[in-house]
């Protein structure tokens, strides 16, 4: 699922958005520090990328003296060239206003519209969509081979894969696959780490902690707790039976129960205000009867949420014109629902074993970020799968000291590290840590990448 809270905030921000849209908005400009293009990762499967070269040290050092960060968005089907770029860490926001907290001030950032069919990426045939995590990772490795061959100046630059939400599930397998490809001599790449931000690593651990988390935060009473927990138990039963399609459908029923019992609590930050006009009982319930209904419900909630009109408009207007390489019949997000649908049966499968392999079989830094106020991938669920990892160093990590994460004179969170594994608890942040707590997010970025 994708990390955008605007679906519940739409009515609050509608007036402001309308006002800004009516006044003159600056045109997007290329600073000369950008590059973009397509890689055909398989015949007919085209992945779009957008690189921002860091503005740090430009007068004294080359951009390649700073790390390269790959950003993978969630969904699945949410394009990072739009969401991650304009709504989280890129140099400007969706109204082309300068973002002072952009990560480009510190590192080089490469946004990928992944899996194929996401954002500006596209496939020429419906049988080319990826259907599981391994296929996604294979496409990403194929991308890296082509990208580094065309841009060899990045081959030795320290590379870190950052991700958010469902993007973390993809990042774990991508990082492991890229490491193996490097060891096999298939490409030259200086991969250093994989970061899993509020990531969908063990979905059932998230689902099973929703009810107690909401009750403990005062967002539901005991009756609400029991109603949500009933649906969560049904989801758990489907997972245990490895009925993956049924598990995803049951997960959506659990999410719907949360929306009903917690009065449409924001899944991405439980402290965001909810308009009083929002009806307590979601009217979509009677319509969720077929598999396609459930797919559409989940896609609309986590990829194509209300309130994204401005982003859609610029991506299919000014930005598409600026880039100049997008085929005329390709629209940003035009194939995203098909991407989500193709991965429906893979949605609830965990990738904890992949994380274990990263820790035991590679020398990569593995970092986990969890936002204090996130619900969809809440901290209790994240800590459950972490503490259950079958990793040789888990005991020593558990006994390590937890230290404050200090930036600008304030405690922005906490961190616990052992060997190559680190966990970052970020305060005053929900699912989108760089948006909710940009100072804390940048400090995490600094500690992971070691930028000077």
NUDO-171144 format. One record per residue: residue in one letter; x, y, z of N, C-alpha, C in turn. Coordinates in pm, whole numbers, padded with zeros to 5 digits, always signed. Layout:
BEGIN
AXYZXYZXYZ ...
// end
This chain:
BEGIN
X+00083-00119+00000+00000+00000+00000+00086+00123+00000 X+00029+00228-00050+00111+00348-00062+00083+00442+00052 X+00187+00513+00085+00190+00600+00199+00146+00741+00169 X+00020+00764+00146-00029+00900+00124-00153+00919+00211 X-00153+01020+00295-00266+01041+00384-00371+01133+00325 X-00350+01179+00204-00435+01286+00150-00578+01241+00125 X-00601+01109+00116-00738+01062+00091-00833+01105+00203 X-00781+01118+00328-00866+01155+00439-00857+01304+00466 X-00752+01368+00411-00730+01510+00433-00790+01597+00324 X-00848+01532+00221-00887+01606+00101-00981+01722+00130 X-01083+01696+00213-01180+01803+00237-01121+01916+00319 X-01018+01886+00399-00953+01993+00477-00873+02084+00387 X-00805+02025+00291-00711+02103+00208-00772+02152+00077 X-00896+02118+00051-00954+02149-00080-00949+02299-00112 X-00983+02382-00012-00986+02526-00037-00845+02578-00067 X-00748+02530+00012-00609+02576-00010-00558+02531-00145 X-00588+02407-00180-00542+02355-00309-00604+02434-00424 X-00734+02464-00411-00801+02539-00517-00740+02677-00531 X-00710+02741-00417-00652+02875-00424-00517+02872-00495 X-00432+02777-00456-00299+02771-00517-00308+02738-00665 X-00403+02651-00699-00418+02612-00839-00462+02731-00925 X-00537+02826-00863-00589+02938-00940-00485+03046-00963 X-00390+03058-00871-00287+03159-00890-00180+03104-00983 X-00096+03192-01032+00008+03147-01124+00108+03060-01052 X+00135+02942-01108+00230+02847-01050+00355+02845-01136 X+00468+02847-01070+00594+02849-01144+00607+02724-01229 X+00668+02742-01343+00692+02628-01432+00807+02544-01378 X+00800+02412-01397+00912+02328-01353+01036+02359-01433 X+01148+02370-01364+01272+02403-01430+01375+02294-01408 X+01457+02268-01507+01568+02176-01490+01692+02257-01454 X+01755+02219-01343+01872+02291-01296+01999+02248-01368 X+01987+02149-01454+02105+02092-01517+02166+01983-01432 X+02109+01962-01313+02157+01859-01222+02069+01735-01226 X+01992+01720-01332+01899+01609-01343+01926+01528-01469 X+01882+01403-01463+01885+01318-01581+01772+01219-01568 X+01725+01168-01679+01612+01074-01676+01608+00994-01805 X+01528+00891-01804+01516+00809-01924+01447+00677-01896 X+01449+00590-01997+01387+00458-01988+01492+00349-02000 X+01466+00236-01936+01540+00113-01958+01439+00004-01988 X+01460-00067-02097+01374-00181-02128+01429-00302-02053 X+01367-00334-01941+01418-00440-01854+01387-00579-01908 X+01282-00588-01986+01246-00707-02063+01181-00657-02191 X+01179-00736-02296+01114-00689-02419+00970-00646-02390 X+00941-00519-02417+00808-00466-02395+00782-00413-02255 X+00878-00428-02164+00863-00380-02026+00963-00267-02002 X+00912-00145-01990+00996-00025-01987+00988+00045-01852 X+01103+00061-01788+01109+00123-01656+01167+00264-01667 X+01095+00360-01607+01137+00500-01612+01216+00535-01486 X+01322+00615-01504+01405+00661-01393+01427+00809-01401 X+01451+00869-01285+01476+01013-01277+01582+01035-01169 X+01697+01087-01210+01810+01107-01122+01829+01254-01090 X+01842+01284-00961+01880+01418-00915+02022+01410-00859 X+02111+01490-00914+02248+01495-00864+02255+01592-00747 X+02325+01555-00643+02326+01633-00522+02380+01774-00543 X+02326+01866-00467+02373+02004-00470+02480+02029-00365 X+02514+01927-00286+02615+01942-00182+02755+01949-00241 X+02838+02035-00188+02980+02042-00223+03006+02064-00371 X+02915+02126-00441+02930+02136-00586+03050+02222-00626 X+03091+02314-00540+03201+02403-00576+03337+02337-00557 X+03343+02232-00474+03474+02173-00442+03485+02025-00476 X+03372+01957-00492+03375+01812-00514+03281+01771-00626 X+03306+01654-00682+03218+01597-00784+03096+01534-00715 X+02986+01527-00788+02865+01468-00730+02889+01323-00691 X+02978+01256-00760+03005+01116-00731+03084+01094-00602 X+03122+01204-00535+03184+01191-00404+03080+01171-00295 X+02954+01188-00329+02844+01167-00235+02771+01037-00272 X+02706+00971-00173+02637+00845-00202+02522+00863-00300 X+02482+00751-00360+02365+00745-00448+02256+00668-00375 X+02139+00730-00359+02025+00668-00294+01919+00636-00399 X+01878+00510-00403+01763+00469-00485+01640+00474-00396 X+01533+00536-00444+01408+00544-00368+01301+00458-00435 X+01250+00360-00360+01143+00273-00409+01015+00302-00332 X+00909+00336-00405+00780+00369-00345+00700+00241-00321 X+00584+00257-00258+00498+00144-00228+00382+00129-00323 X+00271+00087-00269+00151+00063-00348+00100-00079-00329 X+00145-00172-00412+00231-00153-00529+00158-00078-00641 X+00233+00007-00710+00177+00083-00820+00187+00233-00804 X+00247+00278-00693+00264+00422-00671+00400+00464-00726 X+00403+00557-00818+00526+00597-00883+00612+00687-00797 X+00737+00650-00776+00825+00731-00692+00861+00863-00757 X+00858+00871-00892+00891+00997-00958+00787+01105-00927 X+00669+01063-00881+00567+01158-00840+00561+01171-00689 X+00522+01062-00623+00497+01067-00479+00626+01094-00399 X+00724+01008-00413+00848+01027-00337+00917+01156-00374 X+00912+01190-00501+00980+01308-00553+00911+01436-00507 X+00786+01455-00549+00719+01583-00526+00649+01593-00390 X+00623+01480-00326+00552+01487-00198+00637+01446-00078 X+00766+01409-00102+00845+01368+00013+00987+01424+00014 X+01072+01386-00079+01214+01419-00062+01277+01488-00182 X+01203+01515-00289+01259+01581-00405+01286+01729-00380 X+01350+01798-00474+01389+01938-00454+01274+02037-00452 X+01160+02003-00512+01043+02091-00508+00919+02008-00481 X+00811+02076-00436+00687+02004-00411+00599+02008-00536 X+00477+01961-00525+00391+01948-00642+00342+02082-00696 X+00369+02190-00624+00340+02324-00673+00468+02396-00713 X+00579+02320-00724+00710+02368-00767+00770+02470-00672 X+00733+02456-00545+00794+02538-00442+00916+02465-00387 X+01023+02539-00361+01146+02478-00313+01125+02408-00180 X+01177+02285-00171+01170+02208-00046+01305+02217+00023 X+01311+02285+00136+01437+02302+00207+01490+02172+00265 X+01401+02076+00287+01441+01950+00348+01467+01839+00245 X+01488+01877+00120+01511+01775+00018+01638+01695+00048 X+01633+01567+00020+01750+01482+00038+01857+01511-00066 X+01821+01580-00172+01918+01613-00277+02023+01709-00224 X+01993+01777-00114+02094+01863-00051+02211+01785+00006 X+02192+01654+00022+02293+01572+00091+02346+01456+00008 X+02259+01396-00074+02298+01278-00151+02237+01287-00291 X+02286+01203-00380+02224+01187-00510+02102+01095-00495 X+01993+01127-00562+01870+01050-00545+01820+01002-00681 X+01798+00872-00691+01747+00810-00813+01609+00753-00785 X+01507+00814-00845+01370+00767-00831+01339+00668-00943 X+01277+00554-00906+01239+00454-01005+01090+00431-01000 X+01025+00434-01117+00885+00398-01127+00879+00246-01144 X+00856+00180-01033+00868+00035-01023+00752-00019-00939 X+00696-00136-00973+00725-00228-01084+00684-00170-01219 X+00723-00238-01325+00689-00189-01459+00537-00173-01470 X+00497-00059-01527+00355-00023-01532+00320+00085-01431 X+00412+00112-01339+00393+00214-01236+00440+00350-01288 X+00370+00457-01250+00413+00592-01288+00424+00607-01438 X+00542+00650-01486+00567+00661-01630+00615+00530-01691 X+00649+00433-01609+00688+00302-01663+00566+00239-01730 X+00592+00154-01828+00479+00094-01899+00518-00039-01961 X+00415-00119-01985+00433-00245-02057+00348-00239-02183 X+00390-00314-02284+00317-00313-02410+00216-00427-02419 X+00215-00514-02318+00121-00626-02316+00090-00660-02171 X-00035-00697-02143-00077-00722-02006-00008-00842-01942 X+00049-00931-02023+00118-01047-01965+00260-01013-01920 X+00299-00887-01929+00433-00845-01890+00439-00787-01748 X+00324-00770-01682+00325-00723-01544+00390-00827-01454 X+00458-00780-01349+00515-00873-01253+00405-00928-01162 X+00420-01053-01121+00319-01117-01037+00373-01158-00900 X+00502-01141-00879+00558-01174-00748+00684-01091-00723 X+00733-01099-00600+00845-01017-00558+00975-01053-00629 X+00994-01180-00659+01115-01224-00728+01123-01165-00868 X+01010-01156-00937+01008-01097-01071+01039-00948-01064 X+00988-00881-00960+01018-00739-00943+01168-00719-00923 X+01228-00801-00838+01371-00789-00812+01452-00815-00937 X+01411-00913-01017+01483-00944-01141+01480-00825-01237 X+01365-00757-01246+01355-00638-01331+01446-00527-01280 X+01453-00510-01148+01537-00405-01091+01685-00432-01115 X+01725-00557-01104+01865-00591-01134+01893-00566-01281 X+01799-00602-01368+01815-00576-01511+01829-00426-01537 X+01750-00347-01464+01761-00201-01476+01901-00154-01438 X+01951-00203-01324+02081-00157-01276+02193-00193-01372 X+02186-00308-01432+02289-00348-01529+02293-00248-01645 X+02176-00215-01697+02170-00122-01810+02207+00020-01769 X+02157+00063-01653+02183+00199-01607+02332+00221-01583 X+02397+00126-01515+02539+00142-01484+02628+00125-01606 X+02581+00048-01700+02658+00035-01825+02655+00166-01903 X+02539+00232-01901+02525+00359-01972+02587+00474-01893 X+02588+00463-01760+02638+00570-01673+02747+00513-01581 X+02863+00477-01635+02966+00408-01556+03023+00491-01442 X+03000+00621-01442+03054+00706-01335+02992+00672-01199 X+02878+00598-01200+02811+00562-01076+02849+00423-01026 X+02931+00352-01098+02961+00213-01063+03030+00199-00928 X+03115+00292-00892+03191+00282-00767+03137+00370-00656 X+03030+00441-00685+02970+00530-00585+02892+00444-00484 X+02909+00467-00354+02833+00392-00255+02683+00402-00280 X+02617+00287-00293+02476+00281-00329+02393+00229-00212 X+02287+00301-00180+02195+00261-00074+02054+00256-00131 X+01985+00147-00107+01846+00133-00151+01757+00174-00034 X+01681+00281-00051+01583+00325+00048+01443+00293-00005 X+01352+00272+00086+01219+00231+00043+01116+00274+00145 X+00991+00264+00104+00880+00299+00192+00763+00207+00162 X+00700+00156+00269+00578+00078+00259+00600-00051+00180 X+00518-00076+00077+00537-00197-00004+00671-00195-00075 X+00725-00074-00093+00857-00063-00153+00964-00135-00073 X+00945-00147+00060+01041-00219+00142+01042-00368+00114 X+00925-00422+00086+00917-00563+00048+00998-00587-00079 X+00986-00496-00174+01061-00508-00299+01209-00481-00277 X+01240-00384-00189+01379-00346-00166+01460-00460-00106 X+01401-00535-00014+01472-00645+00050+01520-00746-00054 X+01428-00787-00141+01464-00887-00242+01556-00829-00349 X+01533-00705-00385+01620-00637-00481+01762-00628-00427 X+01776-00585-00302+01908-00573-00243+01983-00705-00242 X+01914-00812-00205+01977-00944-00202+02014-00989-00343 X+01925-00969-00439+01951-01010-00577+02065-00930-00639 X+02070-00800-00609+02176-00716-00663+02311-00757-00602 X+02313-00787-00475+02435-00832-00409+02485-00961-00473 X+02395-01055-00497+02433-01182-00559+02485-01161-00701 X+02420-01071-00775+02464-01042-00912+02603-00981-00912 X+02629-00894-00814+02762-00836-00801+02866-00944-00773 X+02836-01032-00678+02930-01138-00642+02954-01233-00760 X+02855-01249-00844+02868-01337-00961+02940-01269-01076 X+02977-01142-01059+03048-01069-01163+02961-01023-01278 X+02829-01014-01254+02738-00975-01361+02736-00824-01382 X+02778-00748-01283+02783-00602-01295+02875-00547-01188 X+02921-00426-01211+03003-00357-01112+02915-00255-01041 X+02894-00277-00912+02809-00189-00834+02860-00189-00691 X+02855-00073-00627+02908-00058-00491+02794-00050-00391 X+02708-00153-00391+02593-00150-00300+02640-00166-00156 X+02587-00078-00070+02629-00074+00069+02517-00109+00167 X+02393-00083+00130+02288-00108+00228+02148-00105+00171 X+02056-00159+00251+01913-00162+00219+01837-00106+00339 X+01753-00008+00316+01676+00055+00423+01528+00031+00401 X+01463-00020+00504+01322-00058+00498+01241+00041+00581 X+01180+00139+00515+01106+00243+00584+00959+00208+00596 X+00910+00192+00721+00769+00157+00746+00723+00053+00644 X+00794-00057+00640+00785-00149+00527+00699-00272+00554 X+00637-00319+00448+00542-00430+00448+00619-00563+00442 X+00700-00588+00545+00787-00705+00547+00714-00830+00593 X+00637-00818+00699+00557-00929+00750+00415-00879+00768 X+00335-00881+00663+00202-00818+00667+00114-00863+00782 X+00117-00991+00814+00025-01038+00918+00063-00982+01054 X+00191-00953+01077+00230-00891+01204+00171-00751+01217 X+00161-00680+01105+00095-00549+01109-00054-00565+01138 X-00120-00652+01065-00265-00669+01077-00303-00711+01219 X-00227-00802+01277-00262-00856+01409-00239-00755+01522 X-00169-00648+01495-00146-00548+01601-00233-00423+01585 X-00311-00417+01478-00397-00300+01458-00494-00280+01574 X-00568-00385+01611-00671-00371+01715-00611-00327+01848 X-00507-00395+01900-00452-00348+02028-00388-00209+02019 X-00325-00178+01907-00265-00046+01890-00372+00062+01897 X-00482+00043+01825-00590+00142+01824-00656+00154+01961 X-00673+00041+02028-00733+00046+02162-00641+00117+02260 X-00513+00087+02254-00419+00149+02348-00403+00299+02323 X-00429+00342+02200-00420+00485+02168-00553+00557+02190 X-00656+00483+02234-00786+00544+02260-00870+00569+02137 X-00837+00505+02027-00910+00528+01902-01027+00432+01884 X-01031+00323+01958-01147+00234+01961-01170+00189+02105 X-01294+00146+02133-01322+00087+02263-01309-00065+02253 X-01351-00137+02357-01338-00282+02356-01421-00345+02244 X-01538-00289+02219-01621-00343+02111-01554-00326+01976 X-01495-00209+01955-01422-00187+01831-01302-00279+01818 X-01232-00295+01930-01118-00387+01932-01160-00526+01888 X-01268-00576+01942-01312-00712+01911-01358-00725+01766 X-01424-00622+01714-01470-00627+01575-01352-00632+01478 X-01251-00550+01505-01131-00549+01419-01055-00680+01434 X-01042-00727+01558-00963-00847+01583-01025-00970+01519 X-01158-00975+01510-01224-01089+01442-01179-01098+01297 X-01176-00984+01230-01132-00984+01089-00983-01016+01078 X-00905-00966+01174-00761-00994+01172-00735-01143+01190 X-00810-01207+01278-00792-01351+01300-00827-01429+01174 X-00929-01386+01101-00963-01452+00975-00849-01436+00874 X-00787-01320+00875-00672-01297+00787-00557-01388+00825 X-00531-01398+00954-00424-01485+01003-00449-01629+00963 X-00573-01674+00972-00607-01811+00935-00579-01836+00787 X-00612-01739+00702-00584-01753+00558-00434-01760+00532 X-00357-01677+00604-00211-01679+00588-00155-01814+00630 X-00201-01865+00743-00152-01994+00792-00184-02108+00695 X-00294-02095+00623-00331-02195+00522-00266-02167+00387 X-00188-02059+00380-00124-02014+00257-00226-01990+00145 X-00343-01945+00185-00444-01900+00090-00419-01752+00067 X-00325-01722-00021-00275-01586-00033-00377-01490-00092 X-00455-01537-00189-00560-01449-00243-00664-01422-00136 X-00703-01527-00063-00800-01508+00044-00746-01420+00155 X-00615-01430+00181-00554-01348+00285-00561-01200+00249 X-00536-01167+00121-00544-01027+00080-00686-00975+00090 X-00783-01057+00047-00923-01017+00056-00964-00999+00202 X-00921-01092+00288-00953-01081+00430-00884-00960+00492 X-00762-00931+00446-00693-00811+00494-00774-00686+00463 X-00831-00681+00344-00911-00563+00308-01034-00552+00397 X-01091-00667+00437-01205-00664+00528-01162-00612+00666 X-01041-00648+00708-00989-00597+00834-00969-00446+00826 X-00917-00400+00715-00898-00257+00697-01033-00186+00699 X-01131-00246+00637-01263-00184+00636-01321-00176+00777 X-01297-00282+00856-01344-00279+00995-01277-00166+01073 X-01149-00142+01048-01079-00031+01112-01144+00101+01074 X-01174+00118+00947-01236+00242+00901-01370+00266+00970 X-01445+00158+00990-01576+00171+01056-01561+00200+01205 X-01482+00119+01273-01476+00125+01418-01394+00244+01468 X-01297+00289+01391-01213+00403+01433-01249+00530+01356 X-01369+00533+01302-01420+00654+01235-01324+00709+01131 X-01281+00619+01041-01193+00657+00930-01061+00717+00978 X-01004+00658+01081-00873+00700+01128-00776+00700+01010 X-00686+00794+01009-00588+00800+00901-00487+00686+00918 X-00479+00598+00821-00390+00483+00830-00243+00523+00830 X-00212+00641+00783-00073+00679+00766-00020+00773+00873 X-00109+00826+00954-00070+00904+01071-00194+00921+01156 X-00197+00857+01271-00319+00852+01351-00355+00987+01412 X-00264+01086+01406-00293+01216+01465-00347+01318+01365 X-00351+01283+01237-00407+01377+01142-00556+01395+01168 X-00602+01518+01156-00742+01548+01183-00833+01484+01079 X-00951+01446+01126-01051+01383+01040-01170+01479+01030 X-01211+01516+00909-01324+01607+00895-01450+01550+00959 X-01526+01632+01027-01649+01586+01092-01752+01541+00990 X-01736+01586+00866-01831+01549+00761-01814+01405+00714 X-01702+01343+00752-01679+01205+00711-01780+01114+00780 X-01852+01036+00703-01952+00947+00760-01885+00833+00835 X-01946+00790+00944-01887+00685+01025-01887+00552+00952 X-01992+00521+00882-02002+00393+00811-01971+00414+00664 X-01864+00356+00620-01824+00369+00480-01928+00303+00392 X-01974+00374+00289-02083+00324+00206-02040+00223+00102 X-01909+00194+00094-01863+00097-00004-01891-00046+00040 X-01922-00069+00165-01932-00205+00218-02025-00296+00137 X-02147-00252+00104-02235-00343+00030-02182-00376-00110 X-02090-00296-00162-02042-00317-00299-01925-00416-00305 X-01865-00448-00189-01749-00536-00190-01795-00682-00192 X-01823-00729-00312-01876-00865-00326-01786-00955-00411 X-01727-00900-00514-01644-00981-00603-01497-00951-00578 X-01411-01037-00633-01268-01016-00621-01227-00882-00681 X-01287-00846-00793-01256-00718-00856-01296-00601-00768 X-01407-00617-00693-01447-00512-00599-01339-00488-00494 X-01288-00598-00439-01185-00586-00336-01057-00525-00392 X-01020-00566-00512-00900-00511-00574-00914-00360-00594 X-01032-00320-00640-01056-00178-00665-01056-00098-00534 X-01116-00155-00431-01122-00090-00300-00982-00065-00245 X-00897-00167-00249-00761-00154-00196-00678-00059-00280 X-00692-00071-00412-00616+00018-00500-00653+00164-00475 X-00783+00191-00466-00826+00328-00443-00779+00382-00308 X-00772+00296-00207-00731+00339-00074-00581+00368-00065 X-00502+00291-00140-00358+00296-00116-00274+00340-00235 X-00335+00363-00347-00260+00416-00462-00330+00537-00520 X-00456+00521-00557-00529+00629-00624-00625+00696-00528 X-00571+00758-00423-00656+00816-00323-00706+00954-00363 X-00816+00994-00300-00871+01126-00327-00771+01234-00287 X-00773+01345-00357-00690+01457-00320-00557+01462-00393 X-00537+01376-00492-00411+01374-00566-00422+01445-00701 X-00527+01522-00722-00550+01583-00852-00435+01671-00895 X-00380+01749-00803-00270+01838-00839-00150+01759-00889 X-00116+01652-00819-00003+01570-00861-00030+01507-00996 X-00149+01453-01014-00184+01395-01143-00173+01497-01256 X-00220+01617-01228-00221+01721-01331-00079+01757-01375 X+00011+01775-01279+00147+01815-01320+00221+01700-01387 X+00199+01577-01336+00271+01463-01392+00227+01434-01535 X+00100+01457-01563+00049+01434-01698+00041+01561-01782 X+00095+01669-01726+00098+01796-01797+00238+01853-01804 X+00268+01944-01711+00395+02017-01716+00517+01924-01706 X+00511+01826-01617+00627+01738-01599+00647+01649-01720 X+00540+01596-01773+00551+01512-01893+00610+01592-02008 X+00568+01718-02020+00623+01804-02125+00771+01832-02101 X+00806+01858-01976+00945+01887-01942+01037+01770-01975 X+00995+01651-01940+01080+01533-01957+01105+01503-02105 X+01001+01516-02186+01017+01506-02331+01044+01366-02385 X+01041+01263-02299+01069+01128-02347+00951+01033-02323 X+00844+01082-02262+00730+00997-02231+00645+00980-02356 X+00620+00857-02401+00535+00837-02519+00400+00907-02502 X+00345+00954-02611+00222+01033-02604+00105+00953-02546 X+00106+00822-02564-00006+00741-02515+00020+00684-02376 X+00128+00727-02312+00159+00682-02176+00125+00794-02078 X+00046+00760-01978+00005+00857-01877+00056+00811-01741 X+00106+00906-01663+00157+00873-01530+00046+00809-01448 X+00070+00686-01404-00030+00613-01326-00135+00543-01410 X-00120+00548-01542-00224+00491-01628-00237+00340-01618 X-00129+00271-01581-00134+00125-01570-00122+00079-01424 X-00128+00172-01331-00101+00138-01191-00201+00039-01133 X-00328+00052-01170-00427-00040-01115-00400-00183-01162 X-00353-00197-01285-00318-00330-01335-00196-00387-01262 X-00102-00299-01226+00015-00341-01147-00030-00396-01013 X-00118-00324-00946-00168-00367-00815-00242-00499-00827 X-00327-00509-00926-00407-00630-00945-00321-00752-00971 X-00215-00734-01051-00128-00846-01086-00054-00901-00964 X-00035-00819-00860+00037-00861-00741-00055-00896-00625 X-00183-00902-00650-00282-00925-00544-00253-01053-00465 X-00220-01160-00535-00196-01288-00467-00062-01291-00394 X+00025-01195-00420+00156-01190-00355+00157-01092-00238 X+00049-01020-00223+00043-00904-00134+00074-00940+00011 X+00017-01049+00062+00029-01083+00203+00145-01177+00234 X+00224-01212+00135+00337-01302+00159+00449-01225+00229 X+00506-01280+00336+00615-01213+00406+00747-01230+00333 X+00842-01142+00366+00978-01154+00312+01080-01151+00425 X+01041-01196+00543+01133-01199+00656+01253-01290+00629 X+01232-01398+00554+01345-01486+00524+01447-01416+00435 X+01400-01324+00352+01492-01246+00268+01575-01153+00356 X+01511-01090+00455+01584-01003+00548+01689-01085+00624 X+01652-01206+00664+01747-01293+00734+01868-01325+00646 X+01843-01348+00518+01955-01375+00427+02043-01252+00409 X+01983-01135+00405+02062-01012+00396+02155-01000+00516 X+02104-01037+00633+02182-01022+00755+02288-01131+00771 X+02256-01252+00733+02348-01364+00756+02442-01392+00639 X+02400-01353+00519+02476-01393+00400+02536-01278+00321 X+02522-01156+00370+02582-01041+00302+02650-00952+00405 X+02725-00855+00357+02784-00755+00447+02712-00621+00434 X+02592-00621+00381+02516-00498+00361+02458-00447+00493 X+02454-00315+00506+02380-00255+00615+02231-00279+00593 X+02164-00328+00694+02018-00344+00687+01958-00255+00795 X+01878-00158+00752+01821-00061+00845+01669-00064+00835 X+01603-00052+00949+01457-00047+00955+01417+00086+01017 X+01323+00156+00953+01270+00281+01005+01123+00260+01039 X+01082+00302+01157+00940+00291+01194+00892+00423+01252 X+00784+00475+01195+00725+00600+01242+00632+00575+01358 X+00646+00653+01462+00570+00637+01586+00419+00639+01565 X+00371+00717+01469+00228+00741+01453+00168+00666+01334 X+00245+00577+01274+00196+00498+01162+00100+00390+01212 X-00005+00365+01136-00096+00255+01167-00079+00141+01068 X-00075+00171+00940-00077+00066+00838+00039-00033+00858 X+00157+00020+00890+00271-00065+00928+00317-00014+01064 X+00241-00049+01167+00263+00010+01298+00390-00043+01364 X+00439+00034+01461+00561-00004+01532+00548-00137+01605 X+00437-00166+01674+00426-00297+01740+00441-00414+01643 X+00379-00406+01527+00392-00514+01430+00532-00525+01376 X+00595-00410+01351+00733-00410+01303+00826-00475+01405 X+00809-00441+01533+00895-00500+01636+00870-00648+01652 X+00748-00694+01626+00720-00837+01635+00803-00916+01535 X+00803-00872+01407+00878-00952+01309+01029-00937+01329 X+01072-00821+01375+01214-00803+01402+01260-00899+01512 X+01185-00904+01622+01225-00987+01734+01213-01137+01705 X+01140-01171+01601+01126-01312+01562+01219-01353+01449 X+01308-01263+01407+01401-01297+01300+01490-01414+01341 X+01506-01509+01249+01599-01621+01269+01735-01579+01215 X+01793-01484+01283+01922-01428+01245+02022-01456+01355 X+02143-01491+01320+02241-01531+01420+02273-01421+01519 X+02251-01295+01481+02286-01185+01570+02168-01124+01644 X+02049-01186+01637+01931-01123+01693+01942-01104+01845 X+02001-01202+01914+02014-01189+02059+02103-01074+02098 X+02213-01057+02026+02305-00947+02057+02243-00813+02020 X+02163-00808+01913+02094-00684+01881+01994-00649+01990 X+01918-00750+02037+01818-00724+02140+01880-00672+02269 X+01999-00718+02302+02063-00675+02426+02144-00546+02411 X+02154-00495+02289+02227-00370+02266+02151-00252+02328 X+02222-00146+02356+02158-00027+02413+02086+00051+02306 X+01975+00114+02345+01901+00201+02254+01937+00344+02286 X+01976+00420+02185+02027+00556+02205+01937+00660+02140 X+01931+00779+02198+01850+00886+02138+01903+00926+02000 X+01811+00960+01913+01843+01013+01780+01827+01164+01790 X+01939+01235+01801+01936+01379+01829+01971+01457+01703 X+01892+01558+01674+01919+01648+01561+01865+01786+01595 X+01946+01888+01571+01903+02024+01598+01872+02051+01743 X+01934+01975+01832+01914+01997+01974+01792+01929+02032 X+01720+01848+01951+01600+01780+01997+01613+01629+01975 X+01545+01555+02060+01538+01410+02040+01431+01382+01935 X+01473+01334+01819+01382+01307+01709+01344+01159+01702 X+01404+01078+01787+01373+00937+01788+01477+00860+01865 X+01488+00732+01834+01584+00645+01901+01641+00546+01800 X+01755+00490+01833+01816+00392+01744+01885+00283+01826 X+01881+00163+01773+01951+00050+01832+02025-00021+01721 X+02155-00047+01742+02238-00104+01637+02322-00218+01692 X+02341-00318+01607+02440-00422+01633+02492-00472+01499 X+02621-00471+01484+02685-00518+01362+02626-00440+01244 X+02567-00509+01147+02517-00441+01026+02369-00406+01035 X+02306-00434+01148+02161-00414+01161+02131-00295+01251 X+02040-00210+01205+02000-00092+01283+01850-00070+01271 X+01790-00030+01382+01648+00007+01382+01638+00151+01429 X+01556+00229+01360+01535+00370+01393+01387+00392+01424 X+01359+00431+01548+01225+00473+01586+01220+00624+01569 X+01131+00674+01483+01125+00819+01458+00999+00876+01521 X+01016+00973+01608+00905+01036+01679+00834+01138+01592 X+00708+01164+01629+00626+01266+01560+00619+01240+01410 X+00618+01113+01371+00612+01077+01229+00520+00957+01211 X+00449+00958+01100+00368+00844+01063+00438+00762+00957 X+00362+00721+00858+00413+00633+00754+00518+00701+00667 X+00498+00829+00639+00590+00904+00555+00683+00986+00644 X+00786+00923+00693+00878+00987+00787+00941+01114+00731 X+00990+01115+00604+01052+01238+00554+00957+01357+00547 X+00827+01330+00534+00728+01437+00529+00690+01484+00668 X+00663+01389+00758+00614+01423+00892+00724+01477+00982 X+00843+01422+00971+00955+01467+01054+01079+01476+00966 X+01088+01580+00884+01200+01590+00790+01336+01597+00857 X+01345+01662+00972+01475+01670+01042+01518+01533+01090 X+01424+01459+01149+01455+01323+01193+01490+01234+01076 X+01417+01249+00964+01445+01168+00846+01583+01193+00790 X+01625+01319+00788+01758+01353+00736+01867+01300+00829 X+01843+01302+00960+01942+01248+01052+01958+01096+01034 X+01846+01028+01009+01853+00884+00979+01932+00862+00850 X+01903+00943+00749+01976+00935+00622+02126+00953+00645 X+02163+01051+00729+02304+01077+00757+02371+00959+00824 X+02303+00903+00924+02363+00790+00996+02379+00667+00908 X+02287+00645+00818+02293+00526+00733+02398+00542+00623 X+02399+00658+00556+02487+00676+00440+02621+00735+00476 X+02631+00790+00597+02757+00851+00642+02801+00969+00556 X+02704+01044+00501+02746+01163+00428+02807+01262+00526 X+02906+01335+00481+02980+01424+00571+02898+01546+00608 
// end
